[in-house]
């Protein structure tokens, strides 16, 4: 795979893709986290998904080890694995390719058809988790502040979603600094979601995709 798409893109955007061997070596530095189903990863300049594809593959391998004997659990924990990976990308063609690459890995693992609810649910999750925008300005391509969905699996086929603004989340470190005015406050006193949804099934998530 070429590490650049064009010299112009390198010049204009400093776009150079990370080779697969280096991705694997870097993920090995956080091996336990990269193989934990519900660990959250954010790539602020995700390109076409070189890092995120490898993270998803590691998470799905963990799903197979733990839940491979139950189709129901395997499907729902595989979706949770996908839900815990986030990306921001400045270039529209890259974010589209990234979403497609992630969807292909997910669908191949579960042997899904495009008409399956789980396939449509995954498309919806990717549309929320992989954002076309600028990580430096923390704004999406349309100008609105970037917000990410925090997903959780409640069990029995139900997922919880809460949305948080990216600029607020990135400010968390200063609230926990020793000597900060906010150091003695709990996170619940500082960070509140901009929106909380009722628990949703895969079918309901798929319906969100179908309505867009």
C-alpha beads as a LAMMPS data file, in Angstrom:
LAMMPS data file: protein, C-alpha beads

212 atoms
211 bonds

1 atom types
1 bond types

-500.0 500.0 xlo xhi
-500.0 500.0 ylo yhi
-500.0 500.0 zlo zhi

Masses

1 110.0

Atoms # bond

1 1 1 0.000 0.000 0.000
2 1 1 1.304 3.466 -0.891
3 1 1 1.851 5.768 2.081
4 1 1 0.693 8.822 0.122
5 1 1 -2.174 9.549 -2.280
6 1 1 -0.514 12.487 -4.004
7 1 1 2.328 14.936 -3.477
8 1 1 -0.196 17.768 -3.442
9 1 1 -2.047 16.225 -0.498
10 1 1 1.242 15.824 1.345
11 1 1 2.017 19.476 0.674
12 1 1 -1.462 20.788 1.482
13 1 1 -2.381 18.549 4.423
14 1 1 0.822 16.713 5.471
15 1 1 -1.052 13.525 4.611
16 1 1 1.131 10.435 5.021
17 1 1 -0.365 7.084 5.999
18 1 1 1.132 4.881 8.711
19 1 1 2.401 1.487 7.447
20 1 1 0.718 -1.635 8.838
21 1 1 3.819 -2.933 10.634
22 1 1 4.173 0.340 12.547
23 1 1 0.474 0.375 13.438
24 1 1 0.803 -3.106 14.940
25 1 1 3.958 -2.155 16.848
26 1 1 2.307 0.930 18.308
27 1 1 -0.818 -0.970 19.317
28 1 1 1.351 -3.586 21.004
29 1 1 2.473 -0.816 23.368
30 1 1 -1.116 -0.755 24.664
31 1 1 -1.845 -4.389 23.931
32 1 1 -4.252 -5.022 26.805
33 1 1 -6.364 -1.981 25.975
34 1 1 -6.366 -2.674 22.240
35 1 1 -7.732 -6.165 22.933
36 1 1 -10.408 -5.090 25.426
37 1 1 -13.863 -4.981 23.858
38 1 1 -15.100 -1.842 25.637
39 1 1 -11.899 0.229 25.678
40 1 1 -12.324 3.520 23.815
41 1 1 -9.933 4.799 21.153
42 1 1 -9.959 8.136 19.341
43 1 1 -7.818 8.858 16.269
44 1 1 -7.954 12.655 15.678
45 1 1 -6.536 12.387 12.145
46 1 1 -7.829 8.974 11.155
47 1 1 -7.255 9.049 7.396
48 1 1 -8.708 5.936 5.824
49 1 1 -8.587 4.022 9.095
50 1 1 -5.226 2.251 9.263
51 1 1 -5.197 2.326 13.064
52 1 1 -8.899 1.832 13.604
53 1 1 -9.152 -1.207 11.344
54 1 1 -6.402 -2.945 13.334
55 1 1 -8.015 -1.974 16.636
56 1 1 -11.367 -3.329 15.461
57 1 1 -9.751 -6.576 14.356
58 1 1 -8.157 -7.007 17.775
59 1 1 -11.424 -6.262 19.547
60 1 1 -13.355 -8.687 17.354
61 1 1 -10.794 -11.379 18.121
62 1 1 -11.554 -10.780 21.802
63 1 1 -15.289 -11.027 21.060
64 1 1 -14.715 -14.366 19.346
65 1 1 -12.727 -15.729 22.280
66 1 1 -15.298 -14.681 24.870
67 1 1 -18.638 -14.951 23.052
68 1 1 -17.988 -17.043 19.953
69 1 1 -20.349 -19.793 21.088
70 1 1 -23.403 -17.514 21.242
71 1 1 -24.550 -15.728 18.090
72 1 1 -26.655 -13.274 20.088
73 1 1 -23.829 -12.255 22.425
74 1 1 -21.256 -12.267 19.635
75 1 1 -23.337 -9.898 17.509
76 1 1 -24.057 -7.452 20.314
77 1 1 -20.536 -7.379 21.725
78 1 1 -19.120 -7.008 18.211
79 1 1 -21.316 -3.940 17.789
80 1 1 -20.097 -2.648 21.162
81 1 1 -16.507 -3.091 19.965
82 1 1 -17.311 -0.958 16.925
83 1 1 -19.074 1.608 19.096
84 1 1 -15.935 2.183 21.149
85 1 1 -13.770 3.374 18.230
86 1 1 -13.821 7.043 17.202
87 1 1 -12.165 9.132 14.533
88 1 1 -11.980 12.637 13.105
89 1 1 -10.787 13.330 9.559
90 1 1 -10.445 16.579 7.644
91 1 1 -10.725 15.164 4.114
92 1 1 -14.110 13.925 2.886
93 1 1 -12.791 11.085 0.708
94 1 1 -10.732 9.714 3.587
95 1 1 -13.608 9.650 6.085
96 1 1 -15.841 7.898 3.541
97 1 1 -13.125 5.304 2.911
98 1 1 -12.550 4.888 6.629
99 1 1 -16.217 4.171 7.285
100 1 1 -16.306 1.698 4.403
101 1 1 -13.186 -0.105 5.628
102 1 1 -14.541 -0.427 9.158
103 1 1 -17.920 -1.618 7.933
104 1 1 -16.304 -4.244 5.728
105 1 1 -14.315 -5.699 8.648
106 1 1 -17.402 -5.765 10.864
107 1 1 -19.723 -7.240 8.232
108 1 1 -17.216 -9.893 7.172
109 1 1 -16.762 -11.037 10.771
110 1 1 -20.502 -11.480 11.326
111 1 1 -21.250 -12.540 7.719
112 1 1 -23.832 -9.793 7.298
113 1 1 -25.865 -8.753 4.281
114 1 1 -26.568 -5.094 3.520
115 1 1 -30.247 -5.652 4.319
116 1 1 -29.529 -6.970 7.838
117 1 1 -30.512 -4.786 10.781
118 1 1 -27.080 -5.227 12.310
119 1 1 -25.419 -3.988 9.110
120 1 1 -27.613 -0.876 9.089
121 1 1 -27.028 -0.328 12.804
122 1 1 -23.278 -0.475 12.211
123 1 1 -23.577 2.077 9.399
124 1 1 -25.413 4.415 11.748
125 1 1 -22.822 3.993 14.506
126 1 1 -20.008 4.705 12.063
127 1 1 -21.784 7.833 10.827
128 1 1 -21.788 9.110 14.427
129 1 1 -18.368 7.896 15.583
130 1 1 -16.295 8.777 12.507
131 1 1 -16.614 12.513 11.999
132 1 1 -15.773 14.610 8.963
133 1 1 -14.241 17.624 10.650
134 1 1 -11.177 19.330 12.079
135 1 1 -9.728 18.045 15.349
136 1 1 -7.826 21.305 15.867
137 1 1 -10.875 23.580 15.719
138 1 1 -13.042 20.792 17.195
139 1 1 -15.742 21.508 14.649
140 1 1 -17.444 19.260 12.118
141 1 1 -17.319 20.064 8.411
142 1 1 -20.590 21.997 8.647
143 1 1 -19.232 24.238 11.382
144 1 1 -21.032 22.769 14.396
145 1 1 -19.010 21.684 17.455
146 1 1 -17.993 18.032 17.217
147 1 1 -19.989 15.774 19.528
148 1 1 -19.359 12.096 20.147
149 1 1 -21.743 9.392 21.277
150 1 1 -20.734 7.448 24.356
151 1 1 -22.193 3.996 23.832
152 1 1 -22.725 1.339 26.459
153 1 1 -24.170 -2.157 26.307
154 1 1 -26.788 -2.747 28.994
155 1 1 -27.244 -6.417 28.193
156 1 1 -30.245 -8.266 26.765
157 1 1 -29.846 -6.517 23.408
158 1 1 -30.114 -2.931 24.695
159 1 1 -27.612 -0.122 24.093
160 1 1 -27.383 3.215 25.895
161 1 1 -26.233 6.398 24.163
162 1 1 -25.148 9.726 25.651
163 1 1 -23.661 12.548 23.551
164 1 1 -20.787 14.727 24.737
165 1 1 -19.106 17.707 23.110
166 1 1 -15.522 17.028 22.081
167 1 1 -14.232 20.407 23.247
168 1 1 -15.594 19.758 26.735
169 1 1 -14.101 16.277 26.899
170 1 1 -10.661 17.534 25.878
171 1 1 -10.787 20.018 28.731
172 1 1 -11.043 17.240 31.324
173 1 1 -7.323 17.222 32.148
174 1 1 -7.265 20.774 33.506
175 1 1 -10.100 19.970 35.894
176 1 1 -8.125 17.140 37.487
177 1 1 -4.811 18.983 37.799
178 1 1 -3.467 19.292 41.333
179 1 1 -4.213 22.748 42.635
180 1 1 -7.020 23.349 40.156
181 1 1 -10.144 25.030 41.461
182 1 1 -12.031 21.979 40.167
183 1 1 -9.693 19.261 41.485
184 1 1 -12.041 18.224 44.287
185 1 1 -15.104 17.936 42.061
186 1 1 -16.373 14.653 40.693
187 1 1 -16.619 14.272 36.951
188 1 1 -20.400 14.100 37.225
189 1 1 -20.336 17.665 38.548
190 1 1 -18.411 18.975 35.554
191 1 1 -19.373 16.910 32.531
192 1 1 -22.961 16.404 31.566
193 1 1 -24.136 14.962 28.245
194 1 1 -25.673 17.300 25.718
195 1 1 -28.243 14.591 25.034
196 1 1 -29.222 11.255 26.546
197 1 1 -31.220 8.669 24.601
198 1 1 -33.515 5.927 25.785
199 1 1 -32.018 2.420 25.566
200 1 1 -32.093 1.132 21.981
201 1 1 -32.077 -2.240 20.268
202 1 1 -30.217 -3.102 17.077
203 1 1 -33.484 -2.704 15.159
204 1 1 -33.979 0.772 16.566
205 1 1 -30.406 1.743 15.712
206 1 1 -30.946 0.451 12.182
207 1 1 -34.086 2.595 11.943
208 1 1 -31.993 5.698 12.680
209 1 1 -29.808 4.869 9.679
210 1 1 -32.788 4.186 7.461
211 1 1 -34.331 7.547 8.342
212 1 1 -31.240 9.547 7.346

Bonds

1 1 1 2
2 1 2 3
3 1 3 4
4 1 4 5
5 1 5 6
6 1 6 7
7 1 7 8
8 1 8 9
9 1 9 10
10 1 10 11
11 1 11 12
12 1 12 13
13 1 13 14
14 1 14 15
15 1 15 16
16 1 16 17
17 1 17 18
18 1 18 19
19 1 19 20
20 1 20 21
21 1 21 22
22 1 22 23
23 1 23 24
24 1 24 25
25 1 25 26
26 1 26 27
27 1 27 28
28 1 28 29
29 1 29 30
30 1 30 31
31 1 31 32
32 1 32 33
33 1 33 34
34 1 34 35
35 1 35 36
36 1 36 37
37 1 37 38
38 1 38 39
39 1 39 40
40 1 40 41
41 1 41 42
42 1 42 43
43 1 43 44
44 1 44 45
45 1 45 46
46 1 46 47
47 1 47 48
48 1 48 49
49 1 49 50
50 1 50 51
51 1 51 52
52 1 52 53
53 1 53 54
54 1 54 55
55 1 55 56
56 1 56 57
57 1 57 58
58 1 58 59
59 1 59 60
60 1 60 61
61 1 61 62
62 1 62 63
63 1 63 64
64 1 64 65
65 1 65 66
66 1 66 67
67 1 67 68
68 1 68 69
69 1 69 70
70 1 70 71
71 1 71 72
72 1 72 73
73 1 73 74
74 1 74 75
75 1 75 76
76 1 76 77
77 1 77 78
78 1 78 79
79 1 79 80
80 1 80 81
81 1 81 82
82 1 82 83
83 1 83 84
84 1 84 85
85 1 85 86
86 1 86 87
87 1 87 88
88 1 88 89
89 1 89 90
90 1 90 91
91 1 91 92
92 1 92 93
93 1 93 94
94 1 94 95
95 1 95 96
96 1 96 97
97 1 97 98
98 1 98 99
99 1 99 100
100 1 100 101
101 1 101 102
102 1 102 103
103 1 103 104
104 1 104 105
105 1 105 106
106 1 106 107
107 1 107 108
108 1 108 109
109 1 109 110
110 1 110 111
111 1 111 112
112 1 112 113
113 1 113 114
114 1 114 115
115 1 115 116
116 1 116 117
117 1 117 118
118 1 118 119
119 1 119 120
120 1 120 121
121 1 121 122
122 1 122 123
123 1 123 124
124 1 124 125
125 1 125 126
126 1 126 127
127 1 127 128
128 1 128 129
129 1 129 130
130 1 130 131
131 1 131 132
132 1 132 133
133 1 133 134
134 1 134 135
135 1 135 136
136 1 136 137
137 1 137 138
138 1 138 139
139 1 139 140
140 1 140 141
141 1 141 142
142 1 142 143
143 1 143 144
144 1 144 145
145 1 145 146
146 1 146 147
147 1 147 148
148 1 148 149
149 1 149 150
150 1 150 151
151 1 151 152
152 1 152 153
153 1 153 154
154 1 154 155
155 1 155 156
156 1 156 157
157 1 157 158
158 1 158 159
159 1 159 160
160 1 160 161
161 1 161 162
162 1 162 163
163 1 163 164
164 1 164 165
165 1 165 166
166 1 166 167
167 1 167 168
168 1 168 169
169 1 169 170
170 1 170 171
171 1 171 172
172 1 172 173
173 1 173 174
174 1 174 175
175 1 175 176
176 1 176 177
177 1 177 178
178 1 178 179
179 1 179 180
180 1 180 181
181 1 181 182
182 1 182 183
183 1 183 184
184 1 184 185
185 1 185 186
186 1 186 187
187 1 187 188
188 1 188 189
189 1 189 190
190 1 190 191
191 1 191 192
192 1 192 193
193 1 193 194
194 1 194 195
195 1 195 196
196 1 196 197
197 1 197 198
198 1 198 199
199 1 199 200
200 1 200 201
201 1 201 202
202 1 202 203
203 1 203 204
204 1 204 205
205 1 205 206
206 1 206 207
207 1 207 208
208 1 208 209
209 1 209 210
210 1 210 211
211 1 211 212
